[in-house]
Amino acid sequence: MNLIALPDIASQTHSPQAVTLPWVGMRNIALPVILAGRSVAAFVDAGVSLDDPAARGIHMSRLYMALEALEQQPLTPTLIESVLQHFLATHAGLSQWAFLAIRGAALLKRPALISPLSGWKSYPFGINARLDATGLRIELKADIDYSSTCPCSAALARQAIQQRFVEDFSGKPLQETELLAWLGSEQGIVATPHSQRSVASLSIRLAAGQTEIPLADLLDSAERALGTPVQTAVKRADEQAFALANGQNPMFCEDAARRLHQALSEFGAIQAFHIRVVHAESLHAHDAVAESTWNWNQADC
């Protein structure tokens, strides 16, 4: 019995409009990937250029099947380049460049500040990669939540406490027990500085020859620079230590952006970076934002 071959419309027909397309592919493909030592539920975009103006379309199933390699071994620049090369090899004559985007949330276990507790933190990340005649370019993105105490608010709170101290103790002899009780009371600490949940969004472009996707190292470096990353499991001793860290570490959004700029400048294996910090103000109904870049415009991905 002779079987009739299934038609391949993309290969057997031509487009009536002779136009090239810069990107053709698929978005939001569900796929597990291995990153920072763990399997991550990710979503993937896969695409190629369509440079033959007469071709009706690309072979999307070939892109989809090539993605299987991403779930079998840890993500590295070498693995990503291999997948992109497969994209182009299966579209020879049709495509000159290939693109891959991976996004998800990595889970890292973080210890408490004082107690032996620990817990998991979620870090949204993204990886964009492009392969063309000029080579491979990879961009790594990550978001970090942290606490920021307003320096202006802290100064105003201290001034209000000083004023209350003058009102309560002016002309009176100071007794240690009375003073300690006053300092521990709501009457004494009449004002507190405001802090806010803040987010740092980091984008780095990896230098050529980089062999790893340094997500965990990037997060560690950024959290050290900020000093007050949000916590997971805590006891009262940890909460007090966090309050102490905030009190000794007030920062405007400009301070946070500059700290991160310094940290990324020392990170190594980076071709360019872009930093954006957002302090979700607890005083105002708007956010405070600062950005910093290095070599960003010269390394478009």
C-alpha positions as CSV (number, residue, x, y, z in Angstrom):
1,M,0.0,0.0,0.0
2,N,1.5,3.3,-1.0
3,L,1.1,6.1,1.5
4,I,0.6,9.6,0.3
5,A,3.2,12.0,1.8
6,L,1.8,14.6,4.1
7,P,2.0,18.1,2.6
8,D,4.6,20.5,3.8
9,I,3.0,23.9,3.0
10,A,5.8,25.9,4.4
11,S,8.3,24.3,2.0
12,Q,6.1,23.7,-1.0
13,T,4.4,27.1,-1.4
14,H,5.8,30.6,-1.8
15,S,4.7,33.8,-0.2
16,P,2.8,36.1,-2.6
17,Q,4.5,39.1,-0.8
18,A,8.3,39.0,-1.1
19,V,9.1,40.5,2.3
20,T,11.8,39.3,4.8
21,L,10.8,39.0,8.5
22,P,13.2,39.8,11.3
23,W,11.7,37.4,13.8
24,V,9.4,34.3,13.4
25,G,8.9,31.7,16.1
26,M,7.0,30.8,19.3
27,R,6.5,32.4,22.6
28,N,5.7,31.1,26.1
29,I,6.7,27.5,25.6
30,A,6.6,25.8,29.0
31,L,9.8,24.0,29.7
32,P,11.9,22.9,32.8
33,V,15.5,24.1,32.7
34,I,18.3,23.6,35.1
35,L,19.7,26.8,36.6
36,A,21.6,27.6,39.9
37,G,21.7,23.9,40.7
38,R,17.9,23.3,40.4
39,S,15.2,22.5,38.0
40,V,13.2,25.7,37.2
41,A,9.8,25.9,35.6
42,A,10.5,28.3,32.8
43,F,8.8,29.8,29.7
44,V,10.8,30.0,26.5
45,D,10.6,32.1,23.4
46,A,12.3,30.6,20.3
47,G,12.7,32.2,16.9
48,V,14.7,32.8,13.8
49,S,14.8,35.4,11.1
50,L,13.1,34.6,7.8
51,D,15.5,36.0,5.2
52,D,14.3,34.3,2.1
53,P,11.5,36.7,0.9
54,A,9.9,33.9,-1.2
55,A,9.7,31.3,1.6
56,R,6.2,30.8,3.0
57,G,7.3,30.2,6.5
58,I,9.8,28.5,8.9
59,H,9.7,25.0,10.5
60,M,8.5,25.8,14.0
61,S,8.4,22.1,15.0
62,R,12.2,22.0,14.4
63,L,12.7,24.8,16.9
64,Y,10.4,23.2,19.4
65,M,12.2,19.8,19.2
66,A,15.6,21.5,19.6
67,L,14.6,22.9,23.0
68,E,14.6,19.4,24.5
69,A,18.3,19.8,25.1
70,L,17.7,22.6,27.6
71,E,15.9,20.3,30.1
72,Q,18.7,17.7,30.1
73,Q,21.7,19.6,31.4
74,P,22.5,22.8,33.3
75,L,22.1,26.0,31.3
76,T,25.5,27.3,30.1
77,P,26.5,29.6,27.2
78,T,27.8,26.6,25.4
79,L,24.4,24.8,25.7
80,I,22.5,27.9,24.6
81,E,24.8,28.4,21.6
82,S,24.4,24.7,20.6
83,V,20.6,25.1,20.6
84,L,20.8,28.3,18.5
85,Q,23.2,26.6,16.1
86,H,20.6,23.8,15.7
87,F,18.0,26.4,15.0
88,L,20.1,27.8,12.1
89,A,21.2,24.4,10.8
90,T,17.6,23.3,10.5
91,H,16.8,26.5,8.7
92,A,19.7,26.7,6.3
93,G,18.9,29.0,3.4
94,L,16.0,30.6,5.3
95,S,17.5,32.2,8.4
96,Q,20.7,34.2,9.3
97,W,20.2,34.6,13.0
98,A,18.5,32.8,15.9
99,F,17.0,34.0,19.2
100,L,16.2,32.4,22.5
101,A,14.6,33.9,25.6
102,I,14.2,32.0,28.9
103,R,12.4,33.4,31.9
104,G,11.2,32.0,35.2
105,A,11.9,32.3,38.9
106,A,14.9,30.7,40.6
107,L,14.7,29.5,44.2
108,L,17.7,30.0,46.5
109,K,17.8,29.0,50.1
110,R,18.8,31.9,52.4
111,P,19.9,31.7,56.1
112,A,18.3,34.0,58.7
113,L,20.5,36.8,60.1
114,I,21.0,35.5,63.6
115,S,18.9,32.3,64.3
116,P,19.6,28.9,62.6
117,L,16.5,29.2,60.5
118,S,16.5,29.4,56.7
119,G,14.0,29.7,53.9
120,W,13.5,29.9,50.2
121,K,13.6,33.1,48.2
122,S,12.3,33.5,44.7
123,Y,14.3,35.5,42.2
124,P,12.6,36.3,38.8
125,F,15.2,36.0,36.0
126,G,15.4,36.2,32.3
127,I,18.0,35.1,29.7
128,N,18.1,36.5,26.2
129,A,20.4,35.1,23.6
130,R,21.1,35.8,19.9
131,L,23.4,34.1,17.5
132,D,24.3,35.5,14.1
133,A,27.3,36.0,11.9
134,T,29.0,38.2,14.5
135,G,28.7,35.6,17.2
136,L,26.8,34.8,20.4
137,R,25.4,37.5,22.7
138,I,23.7,36.6,26.0
139,E,21.9,38.9,28.4
140,L,21.1,37.9,31.9
141,K,18.4,39.7,33.9
142,A,17.4,39.3,37.6
143,D,15.2,41.1,40.1
144,I,16.1,41.4,43.8
145,D,13.8,42.6,46.6
146,Y,15.3,44.6,49.4
147,S,14.3,47.1,52.2
148,S,15.3,50.7,52.0
149,T,15.1,53.2,54.8
150,C,14.8,56.8,53.8
151,P,17.7,58.9,55.1
152,C,15.6,62.1,55.2
153,S,12.9,60.3,57.2
154,A,15.5,58.9,59.6
155,A,17.0,62.4,60.2
156,L,13.5,63.8,60.8
157,A,12.6,61.0,63.2
158,R,15.8,61.5,65.2
159,Q,15.0,65.3,65.4
160,A,11.5,64.5,66.7
161,I,12.9,62.2,69.4
162,Q,15.4,64.9,70.4
163,Q,12.6,67.4,70.7
164,R,10.5,65.1,72.9
165,F,13.6,64.4,75.1
166,V,14.0,68.1,75.7
167,E,10.3,68.4,76.5
168,D,10.3,65.5,79.0
169,F,13.7,66.0,80.7
170,S,14.7,69.7,80.4
171,G,15.8,70.9,83.8
172,K,15.3,67.5,85.4
173,P,18.1,65.3,86.8
174,L,18.6,62.3,84.7
175,Q,18.1,58.9,86.3
176,E,19.4,55.9,84.4
177,T,16.3,53.7,85.1
178,E,13.9,56.4,84.1
179,L,15.8,57.2,81.0
180,L,16.0,53.5,79.9
181,A,12.2,53.2,80.5
182,W,11.6,56.4,78.4
183,L,13.8,55.1,75.6
184,G,11.8,51.8,75.5
185,S,8.4,53.5,75.5
186,E,6.2,54.9,72.8
187,Q,6.4,58.2,74.6
188,G,10.1,58.3,74.0
189,I,10.3,57.0,70.5
190,V,7.7,59.2,69.1
191,A,8.8,58.9,65.4
192,T,10.2,56.2,63.3
193,P,11.7,56.5,59.8
194,H,9.8,55.0,56.9
195,S,11.1,52.0,55.0
196,Q,9.8,50.5,51.8
197,R,10.0,47.3,49.8
198,S,12.3,48.0,47.0
199,V,13.3,46.2,43.8
200,A,16.6,46.2,41.9
201,S,16.3,45.0,38.3
202,L,19.7,44.0,36.9
203,S,20.7,43.3,33.3
204,I,24.2,42.2,32.4
205,R,25.6,41.1,29.0
206,L,28.1,38.4,29.4
207,A,31.6,38.8,27.9
208,A,32.7,36.5,25.2
209,G,34.1,33.2,26.4
210,Q,32.0,33.1,29.6
211,T,31.4,29.5,30.5
212,E,28.7,29.8,33.1
213,I,25.3,31.6,33.6
214,P,26.4,33.4,36.9
215,L,22.9,34.0,38.3
216,A,23.6,32.9,41.9
217,D,26.9,34.8,42.1
218,L,25.2,37.9,40.6
219,L,22.4,37.8,43.2
220,D,24.9,37.3,46.1
221,S,27.0,40.2,44.9
222,A,24.0,42.5,44.6
223,E,22.5,41.6,48.0
224,R,25.9,42.2,49.7
225,A,26.1,45.6,48.1
226,L,22.5,46.6,49.2
227,G,22.9,45.3,52.7
228,T,19.2,44.8,53.5
229,P,17.8,42.0,51.2
230,V,14.3,40.8,52.3
231,Q,14.3,37.8,54.7
232,T,12.6,34.5,54.8
233,A,12.1,32.6,58.1
234,V,12.8,34.8,61.1
235,K,12.7,34.9,64.9
236,R,12.6,38.0,67.0
237,A,16.4,38.2,67.1
238,D,16.5,38.1,63.3
239,E,13.8,40.8,63.1
240,Q,15.8,43.0,65.5
241,A,19.0,42.4,63.4
242,F,17.1,43.4,60.3
243,A,15.9,46.6,62.0
244,L,19.4,47.3,63.1
245,A,20.7,46.8,59.5
246,N,18.1,49.2,58.2
247,G,18.8,51.8,60.8
248,Q,22.6,51.7,60.0
249,N,22.0,51.5,56.3
250,P,19.6,54.2,55.1
251,M,19.7,54.8,51.4
252,F,18.0,56.9,48.7
253,C,17.3,55.2,45.4
254,E,20.4,57.0,44.1
255,D,22.5,55.3,46.9
256,A,21.2,51.9,45.9
257,A,21.9,52.5,42.2
258,R,25.5,53.6,42.9
259,R,26.2,50.7,45.2
260,L,25.0,48.2,42.6
261,H,27.0,50.0,39.9
262,Q,30.2,49.6,42.0
263,A,29.4,45.9,42.7
264,L,28.8,45.1,39.0
265,S,31.9,47.0,38.0
266,E,33.8,44.5,40.1
267,F,31.9,41.5,39.1
268,G,33.9,40.4,36.1
269,A,33.1,38.7,32.8
270,I,30.6,41.4,31.9
271,Q,30.5,43.2,28.6
272,A,27.8,45.8,29.7
273,F,25.2,46.3,32.4
274,H,22.0,48.2,33.1
275,I,20.6,48.8,36.6
276,R,17.2,50.1,37.6
277,V,16.1,50.4,41.2
278,V,12.5,51.2,42.3
279,H,11.7,52.3,45.9
280,A,7.9,51.9,46.3
281,E,7.5,54.9,48.6
282,S,5.6,54.4,51.8
283,L,5.3,58.2,52.2
284,H,4.3,59.1,48.6
285,A,1.8,57.6,46.2
286,H,4.5,57.4,43.6
287,D,7.8,55.5,43.3
288,A,11.4,56.8,43.5
289,V,13.5,55.4,40.6
290,A,17.2,55.5,39.7
291,E,19.1,53.9,36.8
292,S,22.8,53.4,36.0
293,T,24.5,51.8,33.0
294,W,27.9,50.9,31.8
295,N,28.7,50.3,28.1
296,W,25.1,49.5,27.5
297,N,24.4,51.4,24.3
298,Q,27.5,49.9,22.7
299,A,26.4,46.3,23.2
300,D,22.9,46.0,21.9
301,C,21.7,42.4,22.1
